[in-house]
Structure formats: C-alpha cells, structure tokens
Amino acid sequence: MASTRPSPRRDPVLLYHIQSDFAAGLAPAQIAEKHSLPVYTVTQALRRDRRPRALPDPYGLAQRRADHRDAALLYWVGYVAACGAVYDGAMPTLVLNVDERDIEHVEALLTDLCEGRPGCEYCQSSTRGLQAYIRDRDLGRLLLRWGIPGDDRSTSVPISFVPSSLLPHFVRGYLEGARGTPPFGTRSTPSSTGSVGKVVFEGPASFLEALRKVLRPHAEGTGTLLVRRNGEGVLTYTGRSALRVLRFAYRDPARSLPRADRLRQALHSHPRSRRRG
C-alpha cells in the first residue's frame, strides 16, 4: 500500500521522530513500518551530513548543551522563519524578503551559516519588493530540518524545537526578520523604549499559539491573537507587555540588526519597567 505520509524533508517533526527511533536502536525497516514509510525514505532521512563541522539540526542540538554558535543559529532560524522560504530540489534555494536597509545583515547570515561563499543574488519583485536568493545545498537542507516553510507558508518552525535557553535569540530573529509589522517592519526603526507602541508577530495561527504560550511568563500577559480564515494569524502585544517581550528578546543579543542598535542600548539601560500597575 502506498504511503500517505509527507516526506520527512518537509515534515521536521516526523524527521525528528525517525532520528529518535534510530538512536533508540530501531532498524530502518522497523522505523519504516512504524511510520508507514518506504524503507528508502527512512534511510535517506537518516543520511548524515558529510561536513564534520555542520551546524546542528533540532535533533542534534537536543543531544548536547548549546554553545555560542547555536545562539546565532537560532537567531537566523527565527529571522528566516519570518521573512524567508526554502524551495526544495537538487539545489535547495533560500529566498528572503529583505528590507533594503538590511543587505549587509544578509551578508552576516552567510558568514554565520555557510562555509565558503554561496551564491547570493538580489532581485526586485513587483509584489514582494527586494528579495535575496541564496543557493547553498547544506544551508537549504539544514533549514528544512528546522521547519522553515516553503512558498505556501502554511507551517513554521515547531516551537518545541527551540530550547528555552535559546528562545530569546529565536524571538529576536523573528521580530527583526518581519518586514511589515512593528517594531522593525516599519519605515522608522524605534530608537527608545518610549517609541515602541506594540510588538506584532505574523504567521500560521498554530505557530503563534505555541509562541504565545512560551512567551506568557516573560510578557506577563497572553497577547492578543487574531486568527484569519486562511489559518494565518496576528499576535499582538501592547504597552508594558510589548516592552517585556523586547527585553526578553534582547537580554543577550548575540546577533541583531545594526539599525536596532539604539533601541538595544535603550533596553539595556532600562532593564525593567519604571512602574508596575
């Protein structure tokens, strides 16, 4: 009987389970039977990255203690989840919707995540503005394992993949990658805590619900989640909750937008709200 399960290449949670089953001692044939998959699909999913210094996928990161490179990795995973998509194929291509002020920041992504010098081209889309096309097989495969969506953007990175110690980096990346929502997806970048009126996340509603849950103790509020008919959602924090989300995201900014420098300095100068009420 033909399998109806999605390919592990586009189902990062399934891939994680396959890796876990193999580590627990199950043979590929047993894993295939358990998940109703062809054996060939399982063996391909278990194929190891040839690069000895490759950045970890979610399963690899869960097996060890995170280090400083992982902070940058989770920042970029969040950033790409907000503004990018991976087009799968023989040469997976990452496409980013880029703010024209942040071209140098994309160069930092290449430095942090890629070995050698991958192909990176910019073009102007009539519907999406400036886009960066990054063709790098290892980067594309890594981002697929983290759950970066394709063009339909109906899914996103499973929040369960993000270790609690690295959550601020992921959240900061997601906020800074957004090109159409506050505080960074607007024409003017806030330069002080007083200029931040709200913090907004956009994405699949299921992703935002999971994000809202893990942010609740840090925002000291649930935020407002608006779900659209197409399954997309908007999660909004205002007032003190918005500032608390930002302070959480910027408590240890290993990577950050250069144009966010003044706001970052302001958040560090005033780590807590002056009043509570």
Contacts in CASP RR format, 6 or more apart in sequence:
PFRMAT RR
TARGET T0000
AUTHOR 0000-0000-0000
METHOD contacts of the structure
MODEL  1
MASTRPSPRRDPVLLYHIQSDFAAGLAPAQIAEKHSLPVYTVTQALRRDR
RPRALPDPYGLAQRRADHRDAALLYWVGYVAACGAVYDGAMPTLVLNVDE
RDIEHVEALLTDLCEGRPGCEYCQSSTRGLQAYIRDRDLGRLLLRWGIPG
DDRSTSVPISFVPSSLLPHFVRGYLEGARGTPPFGTRSTPSSTGSVGKVV
FEGPASFLEALRKVLRPHAEGTGTLLVRRNGEGVLTYTGRSALRVLRFAY
RDPARSLPRADRLRQALHSHPRSRRRG
3 36 0 8 1.000
3 37 0 8 1.000
3 38 0 8 1.000
3 41 0 8 1.000
4 36 0 8 1.000
5 11 0 8 1.000
5 14 0 8 1.000
5 35 0 8 1.000
5 36 0 8 1.000
5 37 0 8 1.000
6 14 0 8 1.000
7 41 0 8 1.000
8 14 0 8 1.000
8 15 0 8 1.000
8 18 0 8 1.000
8 37 0 8 1.000
8 41 0 8 1.000
8 42 0 8 1.000
8 44 0 8 1.000
8 45 0 8 1.000
9 15 0 8 1.000
9 45 0 8 1.000
9 88 0 8 1.000
9 144 0 8 1.000
10 88 0 8 1.000
10 144 0 8 1.000
12 58 0 8 1.000
12 144 0 8 1.000
12 145 0 8 1.000
12 146 0 8 1.000
12 147 0 8 1.000
12 157 0 8 1.000
12 158 0 8 1.000
12 161 0 8 1.000
13 158 0 8 1.000
14 35 0 8 1.000
15 45 0 8 1.000
15 57 0 8 1.000
15 59 0 8 1.000
15 145 0 8 1.000
16 58 0 8 1.000
16 59 0 8 1.000
16 161 0 8 1.000
17 35 0 8 1.000
18 31 0 8 1.000
18 35 0 8 1.000
18 42 0 8 1.000
18 45 0 8 1.000
18 46 0 8 1.000
19 45 0 8 1.000
19 46 0 8 1.000
19 59 0 8 1.000
19 60 0 8 1.000
20 59 0 8 1.000
21 30 0 8 1.000
21 31 0 8 1.000
21 34 0 8 1.000
22 28 0 8 1.000
22 31 0 8 1.000
22 46 0 8 1.000
26 34 0 8 1.000
28 39 0 8 1.000
28 42 0 8 1.000
28 43 0 8 1.000
28 46 0 8 1.000
29 39 0 8 1.000
29 42 0 8 1.000
31 37 0 8 1.000
31 42 0 8 1.000
32 38 0 8 1.000
32 39 0 8 1.000
32 41 0 8 1.000
32 42 0 8 1.000
35 42 0 8 1.000
49 138 0 8 1.000
49 141 0 8 1.000
51 115 0 8 1.000
51 138 0 8 1.000
53 115 0 8 1.000
54 138 0 8 1.000
54 142 0 8 1.000
55 69 0 8 1.000
55 70 0 8 1.000
55 73 0 8 1.000
55 113 0 8 1.000
55 142 0 8 1.000
56 64 0 8 1.000
56 70 0 8 1.000
56 73 0 8 1.000
57 142 0 8 1.000
57 145 0 8 1.000
57 146 0 8 1.000
58 145 0 8 1.000
58 146 0 8 1.000
58 158 0 8 1.000
58 161 0 8 1.000
61 70 0 8 1.000
61 163 0 8 1.000
62 163 0 8 1.000
66 163 0 8 1.000
66 165 0 8 1.000
66 166 0 8 1.000
68 254 0 8 1.000
69 112 0 8 1.000
70 166 0 8 1.000
71 166 0 8 1.000
71 169 0 8 1.000
71 252 0 8 1.000
71 254 0 8 1.000
71 255 0 8 1.000
72 112 0 8 1.000
72 169 0 8 1.000
72 254 0 8 1.000
72 255 0 8 1.000
73 112 0 8 1.000
73 113 0 8 1.000
74 162 0 8 1.000
74 163 0 8 1.000
74 166 0 8 1.000
74 167 0 8 1.000
74 169 0 8 1.000
74 170 0 8 1.000
75 169 0 8 1.000
75 170 0 8 1.000
75 172 0 8 1.000
75 173 0 8 1.000
75 254 0 8 1.000
75 255 0 8 1.000
75 256 0 8 1.000
76 109 0 8 1.000
76 112 0 8 1.000
76 113 0 8 1.000
76 173 0 8 1.000
76 255 0 8 1.000
77 143 0 8 1.000
77 146 0 8 1.000
77 148 0 8 1.000
77 157 0 8 1.000
77 162 0 8 1.000
77 170 0 8 1.000
78 157 0 8 1.000
78 170 0 8 1.000
78 171 0 8 1.000
78 173 0 8 1.000
78 174 0 8 1.000
78 177 0 8 1.000
79 109 0 8 1.000
79 173 0 8 1.000
79 174 0 8 1.000
79 176 0 8 1.000
79 177 0 8 1.000
80 94 0 8 1.000
80 96 0 8 1.000
80 109 0 8 1.000
80 143 0 8 1.000
80 148 0 8 1.000
81 147 0 8 1.000
81 148 0 8 1.000
81 149 0 8 1.000
81 156 0 8 1.000
81 157 0 8 1.000
81 174 0 8 1.000
82 173 0 8 1.000
82 174 0 8 1.000
82 175 0 8 1.000
82 176 0 8 1.000
82 177 0 8 1.000
82 178 0 8 1.000
82 179 0 8 1.000
82 202 0 8 1.000
83 96 0 8 1.000
83 97 0 8 1.000
83 98 0 8 1.000
83 177 0 8 1.000
83 178 0 8 1.000
83 179 0 8 1.000
84 94 0 8 1.000
84 95 0 8 1.000
84 96 0 8 1.000
84 97 0 8 1.000
84 148 0 8 1.000
84 149 0 8 1.000
85 94 0 8 1.000
85 95 0 8 1.000
85 148 0 8 1.000
85 149 0 8 1.000
85 150 0 8 1.000
85 151 0 8 1.000
85 153 0 8 1.000
86 92 0 8 1.000
86 93 0 8 1.000
86 94 0 8 1.000
86 95 0 8 1.000
86 140 0 8 1.000
86 143 0 8 1.000
86 144 0 8 1.000
86 148 0 8 1.000
86 149 0 8 1.000
86 150 0 8 1.000
87 93 0 8 1.000
87 95 0 8 1.000
87 150 0 8 1.000
87 151 0 8 1.000
88 144 0 8 1.000
88 150 0 8 1.000
91 135 0 8 1.000
91 137 0 8 1.000
92 135 0 8 1.000
92 136 0 8 1.000
92 137 0 8 1.000
92 139 0 8 1.000
92 140 0 8 1.000
92 141 0 8 1.000
92 143 0 8 1.000
92 144 0 8 1.000
93 133 0 8 1.000
93 134 0 8 1.000
93 135 0 8 1.000
93 140 0 8 1.000
94 132 0 8 1.000
94 133 0 8 1.000
94 134 0 8 1.000
94 135 0 8 1.000
94 136 0 8 1.000
94 139 0 8 1.000
94 140 0 8 1.000
94 143 0 8 1.000
94 148 0 8 1.000
95 131 0 8 1.000
95 132 0 8 1.000
95 133 0 8 1.000
95 134 0 8 1.000
96 106 0 8 1.000
96 131 0 8 1.000
96 132 0 8 1.000
96 134 0 8 1.000
97 128 0 8 1.000
97 129 0 8 1.000
97 130 0 8 1.000
97 131 0 8 1.000
97 179 0 8 1.000
98 106 0 8 1.000
98 122 0 8 1.000
98 130 0 8 1.000
98 131 0 8 1.000
98 132 0 8 1.000
98 179 0 8 1.000
99 130 0 8 1.000
99 179 0 8 1.000
99 185 0 8 1.000
100 130 0 8 1.000
101 259 0 8 1.000
102 257 0 8 1.000
102 259 0 8 1.000
103 122 0 8 1.000
103 132 0 8 1.000
104 258 0 8 1.000
105 257 0 8 1.000
105 258 0 8 1.000
106 120 0 8 1.000
106 132 0 8 1.000
107 120 0 8 1.000
108 255 0 8 1.000
109 134 0 8 1.000
110 117 0 8 1.000
110 118 0 8 1.000
110 120 0 8 1.000
110 134 0 8 1.000
112 255 0 8 1.000
113 139 0 8 1.000
113 142 0 8 1.000
114 134 0 8 1.000
114 136 0 8 1.000
114 138 0 8 1.000
114 139 0 8 1.000
115 138 0 8 1.000
118 134 0 8 1.000
118 135 0 8 1.000
118 136 0 8 1.000
118 139 0 8 1.000
119 133 0 8 1.000
119 134 0 8 1.000
119 135 0 8 1.000
119 136 0 8 1.000
120 132 0 8 1.000
120 133 0 8 1.000
120 134 0 8 1.000
120 135 0 8 1.000
121 132 0 8 1.000
121 133 0 8 1.000
122 130 0 8 1.000
122 131 0 8 1.000
122 132 0 8 1.000
122 133 0 8 1.000
123 130 0 8 1.000
123 131 0 8 1.000
123 133 0 8 1.000
124 130 0 8 1.000
124 131 0 8 1.000
125 131 0 8 1.000
140 148 0 8 1.000
146 157 0 8 1.000
146 161 0 8 1.000
147 155 0 8 1.000
147 156 0 8 1.000
147 157 0 8 1.000
147 158 0 8 1.000
147 161 0 8 1.000
148 156 0 8 1.000
148 157 0 8 1.000
149 155 0 8 1.000
149 156 0 8 1.000
153 203 0 8 1.000
153 204 0 8 1.000
154 204 0 8 1.000
154 231 0 8 1.000
155 204 0 8 1.000
155 207 0 8 1.000
156 203 0 8 1.000
156 204 0 8 1.000
156 207 0 8 1.000
157 170 0 8 1.000
157 207 0 8 1.000
158 210 0 8 1.000
159 207 0 8 1.000
159 210 0 8 1.000
159 211 0 8 1.000
159 213 0 8 1.000
159 214 0 8 1.000
160 210 0 8 1.000
162 170 0 8 1.000
162 214 0 8 1.000
164 214 0 8 1.000
167 214 0 8 1.000
168 248 0 8 1.000
168 249 0 8 1.000
168 250 0 8 1.000
168 251 0 8 1.000
168 252 0 8 1.000
169 252 0 8 1.000
169 254 0 8 1.000
169 255 0 8 1.000
171 211 0 8 1.000
171 215 0 8 1.000
171 245 0 8 1.000
171 248 0 8 1.000
171 249 0 8 1.000
172 249 0 8 1.000
172 250 0 8 1.000
172 253 0 8 1.000
172 255 0 8 1.000
172 256 0 8 1.000
173 249 0 8 1.000
173 255 0 8 1.000
174 201 0 8 1.000
175 183 0 8 1.000
175 184 0 8 1.000
175 199 0 8 1.000
175 201 0 8 1.000
175 246 0 8 1.000
175 249 0 8 1.000
176 184 0 8 1.000
176 256 0 8 1.000
176 257 0 8 1.000
176 260 0 8 1.000
177 184 0 8 1.000
177 185 0 8 1.000
178 184 0 8 1.000
178 185 0 8 1.000
178 200 0 8 1.000
178 201 0 8 1.000
178 202 0 8 1.000
179 185 0 8 1.000
180 186 0 8 1.000
180 202 0 8 1.000
181 200 0 8 1.000
181 201 0 8 1.000
181 202 0 8 1.000
181 234 0 8 1.000
182 196 0 8 1.000
182 197 0 8 1.000
182 198 0 8 1.000
182 199 0 8 1.000
182 200 0 8 1.000
183 189 0 8 1.000
183 190 0 8 1.000
183 196 0 8 1.000
183 197 0 8 1.000
183 198 0 8 1.000
183 199 0 8 1.000
183 246 0 8 1.000
183 263 0 8 1.000
184 257 0 8 1.000
184 259 0 8 1.000
184 260 0 8 1.000
189 257 0 8 1.000
189 259 0 8 1.000
189 260 0 8 1.000
189 262 0 8 1.000
189 263 0 8 1.000
190 196 0 8 1.000
190 263 0 8 1.000
191 262 0 8 1.000
191 263 0 8 1.000
191 266 0 8 1.000
192 262 0 8 1.000
192 263 0 8 1.000
192 266 0 8 1.000
193 243 0 8 1.000
193 246 0 8 1.000
193 263 0 8 1.000
193 266 0 8 1.000
193 267 0 8 1.000
193 270 0 8 1.000
195 263 0 8 1.000
196 242 0 8 1.000
196 243 0 8 1.000
196 246 0 8 1.000
196 263 0 8 1.000
197 238 0 8 1.000
197 239 0 8 1.000
197 242 0 8 1.000
198 236 0 8 1.000
198 237 0 8 1.000
198 238 0 8 1.000
198 239 0 8 1.000
198 242 0 8 1.000
199 236 0 8 1.000
199 237 0 8 1.000
199 238 0 8 1.000
199 242 0 8 1.000
199 245 0 8 1.000
199 246 0 8 1.000
200 234 0 8 1.000
200 235 0 8 1.000
200 236 0 8 1.000
200 237 0 8 1.000
201 208 0 8 1.000
201 211 0 8 1.000
201 234 0 8 1.000
201 235 0 8 1.000
201 236 0 8 1.000
202 208 0 8 1.000
202 232 0 8 1.000
202 233 0 8 1.000
202 234 0 8 1.000
202 235 0 8 1.000
203 232 0 8 1.000
203 233 0 8 1.000
203 234 0 8 1.000
204 231 0 8 1.000
204 232 0 8 1.000
204 233 0 8 1.000
205 225 0 8 1.000
205 227 0 8 1.000
205 228 0 8 1.000
205 231 0 8 1.000
205 232 0 8 1.000
205 233 0 8 1.000
208 225 0 8 1.000
208 233 0 8 1.000
208 234 0 8 1.000
208 235 0 8 1.000
209 225 0 8 1.000
211 235 0 8 1.000
212 222 0 8 1.000
212 223 0 8 1.000
212 225 0 8 1.000
212 235 0 8 1.000
215 245 0 8 1.000
215 248 0 8 1.000
216 222 0 8 1.000
218 244 0 8 1.000
218 245 0 8 1.000
218 248 0 8 1.000
219 237 0 8 1.000
219 241 0 8 1.000
219 244 0 8 1.000
219 245 0 8 1.000
219 248 0 8 1.000
220 240 0 8 1.000
220 241 0 8 1.000
220 244 0 8 1.000
221 237 0 8 1.000
221 241 0 8 1.000
223 235 0 8 1.000
223 236 0 8 1.000
223 237 0 8 1.000
223 241 0 8 1.000
224 235 0 8 1.000
224 236 0 8 1.000
224 237 0 8 1.000
224 238 0 8 1.000
225 233 0 8 1.000
225 234 0 8 1.000
225 235 0 8 1.000
225 236 0 8 1.000
226 233 0 8 1.000
226 234 0 8 1.000
226 235 0 8 1.000
226 236 0 8 1.000
227 233 0 8 1.000
228 234 0 8 1.000
237 244 0 8 1.000
237 245 0 8 1.000
240 273 0 8 1.000
240 276 0 8 1.000
243 273 0 8 1.000
244 273 0 8 1.000
246 263 0 8 1.000
246 267 0 8 1.000
247 267 0 8 1.000
247 271 0 8 1.000
247 272 0 8 1.000
250 256 0 8 1.000
250 263 0 8 1.000
250 264 0 8 1.000
250 267 0 8 1.000
250 268 0 8 1.000
253 264 0 8 1.000
256 264 0 8 1.000
END
